[in-house]
Amino acid sequence: MIYTDNTYIYIPMGVFAASAEKHVFTREAAYIDIILMAEESEGMITSSVEILSKRWGWSYNRTHMFIKRLSNKGFCDVSLHSGDVVIIVKGQPHRMV
């Protein structure tokens, strides 16, 4: 589980509205998407940079750099295996700033 103290967060729908109109996720929406995907899979996501790029409407490089940034900030552990990326989300969600 991502939340260790059963905390709920309120996310206004406006956060997703801009992304839905452009079919491009913001960094914040992609971050929330990772949290939700990890929640469904007990903290570990197995995907590829290409799949996440298409899902978020981003370029390969932007997606790769975003995942690397999350890892550098300590949000997750990332490992690459033959084109696949494994993201293991650690602890509570952190602030993106």
Residue pairs with C-beta under 8 A, 6 or more apart in sequence:
1 39
1 42
1 43
2 35
2 38
2 39
2 43
2 89
2 91
2 92
2 93
3 92
4 91
4 92
7 92
9 93
11 32
15 26
15 28
15 29
15 32
16 29
18 26
19 25
19 26
19 29
19 57
22 57
23 57
24 56
24 57
24 58
25 33
25 55
25 56
25 57
25 58
27 66
27 96
28 96
29 56
30 52
30 56
30 58
30 66
31 70
31 93
31 96
33 55
33 56
34 45
34 70
34 76
34 87
34 89
35 89
35 93
37 45
37 47
38 44
38 45
38 87
38 89
43 88
43 89
43 90
44 86
44 87
44 88
44 89
45 86
45 87
45 88
45 89
46 84
46 85
46 86
47 84
47 85
47 87
48 83
48 84
48 85
49 60
49 63
49 64
49 67
49 85
50 60
50 83
52 58
52 63
52 67
52 85
53 59
53 60
53 62
53 63
56 63
58 66
67 78
67 85
67 87
68 78
70 76
70 78
70 87
71 77
71 78
73 94
74 90
74 94
75 89
75 90
75 93
75 94
76 87
76 88
76 89
76 90
77 87
77 88
77 90
78 85
78 86
78 87
78 88
79 85
79 86
80 86
